[in-house]
Amino acid sequence: MAKKNKFAIDPVFVEEINKLHTLKEIITYGTEKGQDKLQFVFLDKDKQEDRRSFNQTWDEITALGTYYYLHGITKGKKTAIIAENSYEWIVAYYAGLIGGVIVVPMDMKLTDEELVSQLVRCECDALVYTAKTSHTADAVKQDPACKITLYVDIKDFPECKEEGRAAIKAGDTRCVDAEVKPEDLACIVYTSGTTGLSKGVMLTHKNVTSDVVASCSVQKGEHAIGFLPLNHTFCWVGALFSGYLLAEWGYICDSLKDIQKDIQKYHPQNFSAVPLVVNTMYDKIWRTARKTGKEDALKKGLKISKALLKVGIDARRKLFKTIIDNLGGELEFIIVGGANLDPKYENGMNDFGIQIINGYGMTECSPAVTVNLRGDYKLGSVGKPIPCNEIKIVDPDEFGVGEIYVKGDNVMKGYYNDPEATAAVFDGEWLKTGDYGRIDEDGFLFFVGRKKNLIILANGKNVSPEELEDKLVCIDYVQEVLVYQEDENITAEFFLDENEYPDARERLKGDVQKINETLPQFKRITKRKIRDEEFPKTTTMKIVRDRSAYEN
């Protein structure tokens, strides 16, 4: 049964934020609420700690936004950002939004060819870049199809902001006073399509605002740490705009290699992550326990904890204090999205007293669609719909599994300059997600897999590879696994932890057979492969499913 919600949100707060309809309103609301409170902590270019209050950030974004206006980048124009995570990235983003400029956040890990193609297709007017992405800026300048009129290197921001402040002082309030409407386009976000070129998802102010407001109206959080790429929409709901509504501060992590140190230093109460981060964290806990000879003690502690929970006593944060202290000491929950999460890790971290808040979404939905709540959740599910949207399952099979459709204020306007692709993903008001799932009797969504990844057998049966991967990755020594169809076989390809488990290869056949025995005949793994290295990953740390990317 679903658990009763014990984490009520203040109804006055919910009423307040539901009056907000644009991202500019969110920013101004948060600034007025936060004022001189701490908003951001980050490292400057010399790796020294720096801080900004809500008022200081407002000063910088209005100054830079005014600079945009002085150089012709006014409401309705488009500014792209190709840069690594930083406070300056955030300022560049907010500065565009408050002036009604359409922001195009870009993935700096893509090739110059891909980025130039996106900039040309979205008809961009300005580009913000850094030393690390200056090669892309150079490639753009050399392409005659690009119509960019303003290039801004982030290192020049101090001078740009001074120019903007001087103009404001002289009475130029065009940016600050710009009227931004809910239906105005806020962002164009490029996401991979099933075939061909990436598509530009058009998100309005209403789209993103409704998603952020809905998320914060059902889930509250405190100080956080941010390390998700800032160009991804998941980060916007999890940090950039929710921080304004909650008037809470966050640390901007600019390097994943420092994440453990940063967590211990800044003691986050929560953070958002992709499943790979949680997987790595959980595996490291057990690996450390084995290396230090404390594995048996940890297993004993888990047995004691579970016995106490059965009689209503929650001693997890005391029993596993060492683990929690290694994660900053104040970490209460992790919001996970962006890919399928193996229940092994969800259950495992919950056993230590750190709740995993699993959710489901996509860029086209700004991005959150469903989420588990701290007091209303089901392990293994991706939660219930947030208040700004509704979902349904179309053409369910005998198990209730069908395609997930979404309708609501958070659903995109369409794909930029691509009416055919837009028409293909809509059925009236409903967005066809291309994902398969089922909804249980309590309204929780269970994600099954991507429609395009389905294995269709000769007998007409459909098999979700993600469902099988979730089971196979629960084998202790399996680090990564990919399931796919090969001729008439359902093949599972593995990357194993042979350092910790030298006999992994010998054990694999028997352990796969044990899992096969729990499955219907048509879902069973009939062929196994073992890799010598990790699978290639996308820029969002998902395994590349196109095997041509790594087959010899």
C-alpha positions in Angstrom: 0.0 0.0 0.0 1.1 3.6 -0.6 2.3 5.4 2.5 0.3 8.3 4.0 1.8 11.7 3.3 3.5 13.1 6.4 5.3 15.9 4.6 2.6 18.4 4.2 3.3 21.6 2.2 2.1 25.0 3.6 -1.2 25.7 1.8 -0.4 29.5 1.9 2.9 28.9 0.1 1.1 26.7 -2.5 -1.5 29.5 -3.1 1.2 32.1 -3.5 3.3 30.2 -6.1 0.2 29.1 -8.1 -0.2 32.8 -9.0 3.1 32.7 -10.9 2.9 32.1 -14.7 6.3 33.1 -16.1 9.9 32.4 -15.3 10.4 36.1 -14.9 7.7 36.1 -12.2 9.5 33.2 -10.4 12.8 35.1 -10.5 11.3 38.3 -9.1 9.2 36.4 -6.5 12.3 34.6 -5.3 14.4 37.7 -5.2 11.8 39.6 -3.1 11.5 36.6 -0.8 15.2 35.9 -0.5 16.7 39.4 -0.7 20.0 39.3 1.2 19.8 35.6 2.0 22.5 33.3 0.5 21.5 32.0 -2.9 24.6 30.5 -4.5 28.0 29.2 -3.4 30.6 28.4 -6.1 34.3 28.5 -7.0 35.6 31.4 -9.0 38.1 31.2 -11.8 40.9 30.9 -9.3 39.1 28.1 -7.5 38.3 30.3 -4.5 35.0 30.1 -2.8 32.5 32.9 -3.8 29.0 33.6 -2.7 25.9 35.5 -3.9 22.7 36.6 -2.2 19.4 36.8 -4.1 19.8 40.5 -4.4 23.3 40.3 -5.7 22.2 37.8 -8.4 19.4 40.1 -9.4 21.8 43.0 -9.8 24.0 40.8 -12.1 21.2 39.4 -14.3 19.6 42.8 -14.8 22.9 44.3 -15.7 23.7 41.5 -18.2 20.2 41.5 -19.6 20.5 45.2 -20.2 23.8 44.6 -22.0 22.0 42.1 -24.3 19.4 44.9 -25.1 22.1 47.5 -25.8 23.5 45.1 -28.4 20.3 44.3 -30.1 19.4 41.1 -28.3 15.9 42.1 -27.2 12.6 40.3 -26.6 12.1 37.5 -29.0 15.7 37.2 -30.1 17.6 34.0 -29.3 20.8 33.6 -27.2 22.6 30.3 -27.0 24.8 29.2 -24.1 27.6 26.7 -24.8 29.6 26.5 -21.5 30.5 24.4 -18.6 28.6 24.6 -15.3 29.2 27.8 -13.5 27.6 30.7 -11.7 28.1 32.8 -14.9 26.2 30.2 -16.9 23.2 30.7 -14.6 23.5 34.5 -14.8 23.5 34.3 -18.6 20.4 32.1 -18.5 18.4 34.3 -16.1 19.5 37.5 -17.9 17.8 36.3 -21.1 14.6 35.1 -19.4 13.8 38.3 -17.6 14.1 40.3 -20.8 12.0 37.9 -22.9 15.0 36.7 -24.8 14.7 33.1 -25.9 17.5 31.0 -24.4 19.0 28.0 -26.2 21.0 26.0 -23.7 23.4 23.7 -25.5 25.3 20.5 -24.8 29.0 21.4 -24.9 29.9 17.7 -25.2 28.5 17.6 -28.7 30.7 18.0 -31.7 31.2 21.4 -33.3 29.3 20.1 -36.4 26.3 19.2 -34.3 26.3 22.4 -32.4 26.7 24.6 -35.5 23.8 22.7 -37.1 21.6 23.4 -34.1 22.5 27.1 -34.0 21.7 27.5 -37.7 18.4 25.6 -37.5 17.2 27.6 -34.5 18.2 30.9 -36.2 20.3 32.1 -33.2 21.2 35.7 -32.7 23.8 35.6 -29.9 26.2 33.2 -28.4 27.7 33.0 -24.9 30.8 30.8 -24.7 34.0 30.2 -22.7 37.6 29.4 -23.3 36.7 25.7 -23.3 34.1 26.2 -26.1 35.9 28.9 -28.1 36.6 26.4 -30.8 32.8 26.0 -31.3 32.4 29.8 -31.4 35.2 29.9 -34.1 33.4 27.2 -36.1 30.1 29.2 -35.9 31.9 32.4 -37.1 33.2 30.5 -40.2 29.8 29.2 -41.2 28.0 31.6 -43.5 24.6 30.1 -42.6 24.9 31.4 -39.0 23.3 34.7 -38.4 24.8 35.4 -35.0 25.4 39.1 -34.4 26.7 39.1 -30.8 29.4 36.8 -29.3 30.1 37.1 -25.6 33.0 35.3 -23.9 32.1 34.7 -20.2 35.5 36.0 -19.1 34.2 39.4 -20.4 31.1 39.4 -18.2 32.5 41.9 -15.6 32.8 44.6 -18.4 29.5 43.6 -19.9 27.7 44.0 -16.6 29.3 47.3 -15.9 28.1 48.6 -19.3 24.6 47.3 -18.4 24.6 48.9 -14.9 25.7 52.3 -16.4 22.8 52.1 -18.9 20.3 51.2 -16.1 21.6 54.1 -14.0 21.0 56.4 -17.1 17.4 55.2 -17.3 17.5 52.3 -19.6 14.9 49.9 -18.1 13.9 48.1 -21.2 15.1 44.7 -20.0 13.9 45.1 -16.4 10.5 46.3 -17.5 10.1 43.9 -20.5 6.6 42.3 -20.5 6.9 38.6 -20.5 3.8 36.6 -21.1 3.0 32.9 -20.2 2.7 31.9 -23.9 6.0 33.5 -24.8 8.8 31.1 -25.9 11.3 30.8 -23.1 13.7 28.2 -24.4 14.6 25.9 -27.3 16.2 22.7 -26.0 17.7 20.2 -28.4 16.9 16.6 -27.7 17.7 13.5 -29.8 14.9 12.2 -32.0 14.4 8.6 -32.8 15.9 9.2 -36.3 17.7 11.9 -38.1 18.6 15.4 -36.8 18.1 16.4 -33.2 14.8 18.4 -32.7 14.4 21.7 -31.0 11.9 21.4 -28.2 10.0 24.7 -27.8 9.2 25.4 -24.1 7.1 28.5 -23.2 7.3 30.4 -19.9 4.0 28.7 -19.0 5.4 25.2 -19.7 8.4 25.5 -17.4 6.7 27.6 -14.8 3.8 25.2 -14.4 6.2 22.3 -14.0 8.3 24.0 -11.3 5.3 25.3 -9.4 3.6 21.9 -9.5 6.8 20.2 -8.3 7.3 22.6 -5.4 3.7 22.4 -4.4 4.0 18.7 -3.6 7.6 18.4 -2.6 9.8 20.7 -0.4 13.5 20.8 0.0 16.2 22.7 1.7 19.9 23.5 0.8 21.2 21.5 -2.1 24.2 20.8 -4.3 23.9 20.9 -8.1 26.1 19.0 -10.5 23.7 18.0 -13.3 24.5 19.7 -16.6 22.8 23.1 -16.5 21.6 22.7 -20.1 19.3 19.9 -19.1 15.7 20.6 -18.1 15.9 18.3 -15.1 18.4 20.7 -13.5 16.0 23.6 -13.9 13.2 22.0 -11.9 15.6 20.4 -9.4 17.6 23.5 -8.7 17.6 26.7 -10.8 13.9 27.7 -10.4 12.8 25.7 -7.4 15.6 27.5 -5.4 13.8 30.8 -6.1 10.4 29.5 -5.0 11.9 27.9 -1.8 14.4 30.7 -1.2 17.0 28.1 -0.5 20.7 28.2 -1.3 22.7 25.7 -3.4 26.4 24.9 -4.2 27.2 24.9 -7.9 29.6 21.9 -8.5 31.7 22.5 -11.6 33.5 19.1 -11.6 32.1 15.6 -11.0 35.5 14.4 -9.8 35.1 16.7 -6.8 31.5 15.7 -6.0 32.4 13.5 -2.9 34.5 16.3 -1.4 31.9 18.9 -2.2 29.1 16.9 -0.6 31.1 16.5 2.6 32.0 20.2 2.7 28.5 21.7 1.9 26.3 19.2 3.6 23.3 19.1 1.2 19.9 18.1 2.5 19.1 16.9 -1.0 20.3 16.8 -4.6 19.1 15.7 -8.0 20.9 13.0 -9.9 20.8 10.5 -12.8 20.6 6.8 -11.7 24.3 6.2 -12.4 25.3 8.6 -9.6 23.1 6.6 -7.1 24.4 3.3 -8.4 28.0 4.4 -8.0 27.4 5.8 -4.5 25.7 2.6 -3.3 28.3 0.3 -4.8 31.1 2.3 -3.2 29.4 1.9 0.2 29.6 -1.9 -0.1 33.0 -1.9 -1.7 34.4 0.2 1.2 32.7 -2.2 3.7 34.3 -5.2 2.1 37.8 -3.6 2.0 37.7 -2.5 5.6 36.3 -5.8 6.9 33.0 -4.3 7.9 30.7 -6.1 5.4 29.3 -8.5 8.0 28.7 -5.7 10.5 26.9 -3.8 7.8 24.7 -6.7 7.0 23.9 -7.3 10.7 23.0 -3.6 11.0 20.6 -3.9 8.1 18.9 -6.9 9.7 18.5 -5.0 13.0 17.2 -1.9 11.3 14.6 -3.9 9.3 13.4 -5.7 12.5 13.0 -2.4 14.3 11.1 -0.8 11.3 8.6 -3.7 11.6 7.7 -2.5 15.1 7.6 1.2 14.1 11.1 2.2 15.2 13.3 4.0 12.6 16.9 3.8 13.7 18.5 3.9 10.3 20.2 7.3 10.6 21.8 6.3 13.9 22.8 2.8 12.8 24.3 4.0 9.6 25.6 7.3 10.8 29.1 6.7 9.3 27.6 6.2 5.9 25.4 9.4 6.2 28.4 11.4 7.6 30.4 10.4 4.5 27.6 11.9 2.4 27.7 15.2 4.3 25.7 14.3 7.4 22.5 16.1 6.4 21.5 14.2 3.2 17.9 13.1 3.5 16.8 12.4 -0.1 18.0 12.2 -3.6 15.7 13.0 -6.6 16.4 10.7 -9.4 15.4 11.0 -13.1 16.7 10.9 -16.6 16.9 7.1 -17.0 15.5 3.9 -15.5 16.6 3.3 -11.9 17.3 -0.3 -10.8 15.1 -1.1 -7.7 18.2 -2.6 -6.1 19.7 0.8 -5.6 16.4 2.5 -4.6 15.8 -0.1 -1.9 19.4 -0.2 -0.9 19.8 3.6 -0.2 16.4 3.7 1.5 17.7 0.9 3.8 20.5 3.3 4.9 18.0 6.1 5.7 18.5 8.1 2.5 15.2 8.2 0.5 15.4 7.9 -3.3 12.7 10.0 -4.9 12.2 8.4 -8.3 10.4 10.3 -11.0 9.6 10.2 -14.7 9.7 13.0 -17.3 11.1 14.1 -20.7 12.3 17.4 -22.1 9.1 17.8 -24.1 7.3 18.0 -20.7 9.5 20.6 -19.1 10.5 17.9 -17.9 8.8 16.4 -14.8 5.6 14.3 -15.4 5.4 12.1 -12.3 7.3 11.8 -9.0 7.3 9.9 -5.8 6.8 12.1 -2.7 8.6 11.7 0.6 5.3 10.7 2.2 3.5 9.2 -0.7 5.6 6.7 -2.7 5.9 3.1 -3.9 9.3 1.6 -4.4 9.8 0.5 -8.0 7.4 3.1 -9.3 8.1 6.6 -10.8 5.3 8.1 -8.7 2.0 9.9 -9.5 1.4 12.8 -11.9 2.4 16.2 -10.6 -0.6 18.7 -10.5 0.1 20.4 -13.8 -0.5 17.4 -16.0 -2.4 14.1 -16.4 -1.3 10.8 -17.9 -3.0 7.8 -19.5 -2.0 4.4 -20.9 -3.0 3.8 -24.5 -3.6 0.4 -26.0 -2.7 -1.6 -22.8 -1.9 -5.3 -23.1 -3.1 -8.0 -20.8 -0.7 -6.7 -18.1 -1.9 -3.1 -18.4 1.2 -2.0 -20.2 0.9 0.5 -23.0 2.2 3.7 -24.3 2.3 6.7 -21.8 0.4 9.8 -23.0 0.7 13.2 -21.2 -1.5 16.2 -21.3 -1.0 19.5 -19.4 0.4 23.0 -19.1 3.9 21.6 -19.0 3.7 20.0 -22.5 5.8 21.7 -25.1 4.5 24.0 -27.8 6.2 21.8 -30.4 9.4 21.3 -32.3 11.0 24.4 -33.7 10.4 24.8 -37.5 9.4 21.1 -37.7 5.6 20.9 -38.1 5.7 17.3 -39.3 7.7 16.0 -36.3 5.3 18.0 -34.0 2.2 16.5 -35.6 3.7 13.0 -35.3 4.0 13.2 -31.5 0.6 14.6 -30.7 -2.8 12.9 -30.6 -5.0 15.9 -30.1 -3.9 17.5 -26.8 -2.0 14.4 -25.7 1.7 14.0 -26.2 2.7 10.5 -27.3 5.9 9.9 -25.2 7.2 6.8 -26.9 7.5 5.2 -23.5 5.7 2.2 -22.2 4.4 1.8 -18.7 1.4 0.8 -16.5 -0.6 2.6 -13.8 -1.6 0.6 -10.7 -4.8 0.8 -8.7 -3.4 3.6 -6.5 -2.4 5.8 -9.5 1.4 5.1 -9.4 3.1 4.9 -12.8 5.5 2.0 -13.4 7.9 2.7 -16.3 8.5 -0.4 -18.4 10.7 0.8 -21.3 11.1 2.8 -24.5 8.7 1.9 -27.4 11.6 2.0 -29.9 13.6 -0.5 -27.8 10.9 -3.1 -27.6 11.9 -6.6 -28.7 9.2 -8.0 -30.9 9.3 -11.8 -31.0 8.2 -14.0 -33.9 5.1 -15.1 -31.9 4.0 -11.5 -31.6 5.0 -11.1 -27.9 6.6 -7.8 -26.9 9.5 -7.8 -24.4 10.9 -4.7 -22.7 14.7 -4.9 -22.5 14.7 -2.4 -19.7 12.6 -4.8 -17.6 15.1 -7.6 -18.0 18.1 -5.2 -17.4 16.6 -4.2 -14.1 16.6 -7.8 -13.0 20.0 -8.7 -14.3 21.8 -5.7 -12.9 20.8 -6.9 -9.4 23.4 -9.6 -9.7 26.2 -8.4 -7.3 29.0 -8.4 -9.8 27.1 -7.0 -12.8 28.1 -3.4 -13.3 26.3 -2.7 -16.6 24.1 -4.8 -18.9 22.3 -4.2 -22.2 19.6 -6.5 -23.5 18.7 -6.7 -27.2 17.4 -9.0 -29.9 19.9 -10.8 -32.0 18.4 -13.1 -34.7 15.9 -15.1 -32.7 17.8 -14.7 -29.4 17.2 -12.4 -26.5 20.8 -11.5 -25.8 22.2 -10.0 -22.6 25.6 -8.3 -22.9 27.4 -7.7 -19.6 30.2 -5.6 -18.1 31.3 -7.3 -14.9 33.2 -6.2 -11.8 36.0 -8.8 -12.0 38.2 -6.9 -9.6 35.9 -7.5 -6.6 34.6 -10.7 -8.0 37.3 -12.7 -9.8 35.0 -15.6 -10.4 32.3 -13.5 -12.0 32.5 -15.0 -15.4 32.2 -18.5 -14.0 29.2 -17.6 -11.9 27.3 -15.6 -14.6 25.6 -18.6 -16.4 24.1 -20.0 -13.2 22.9 -16.6 -11.9 21.3 -15.7 -15.2 19.6 -19.2 -15.2 18.2 -18.4 -11.7 16.6 -15.2 -13.0 15.3 -17.0 -16.2 13.4 -19.4 -13.9 11.4 -16.6 -12.5 10.4 -15.3 -16.0 7.8 -16.5 -18.6 9.5 -18.7 -21.3 9.2 -16.0 -23.9 11.1 -13.4 -21.8 14.1 -15.6 -20.9 17.7 -14.7 -21.8 18.9 -17.2 -24.5 22.4 -15.7 -25.2 25.1 -14.1 -23.0 28.0 -11.9 -23.9 30.7 -10.4 -21.7 32.5 -7.1 -22.5 36.0 -6.1 -21.4 35.1 -2.4 -20.9 32.2 -0.2 -20.0 29.5 0.6 -22.6 29.7 3.9 -24.4 27.5 6.5 -22.8 25.5 9.5 -24.0 26.2 13.0 -22.6 23.5 12.3 -20.0 25.3 9.1 -18.9 22.9 6.7 -20.5 24.2 3.6 -22.2 24.2 4.0 -25.9 21.7 1.4 -27.2 22.8 1.6 -30.8 25.3 -1.3 -30.8 26.9 0.0 -34.0 28.5 2.6 -31.8 30.7 0.1 -30.1 30.8 -3.2 -32.1 34.0 -4.0 -33.8 
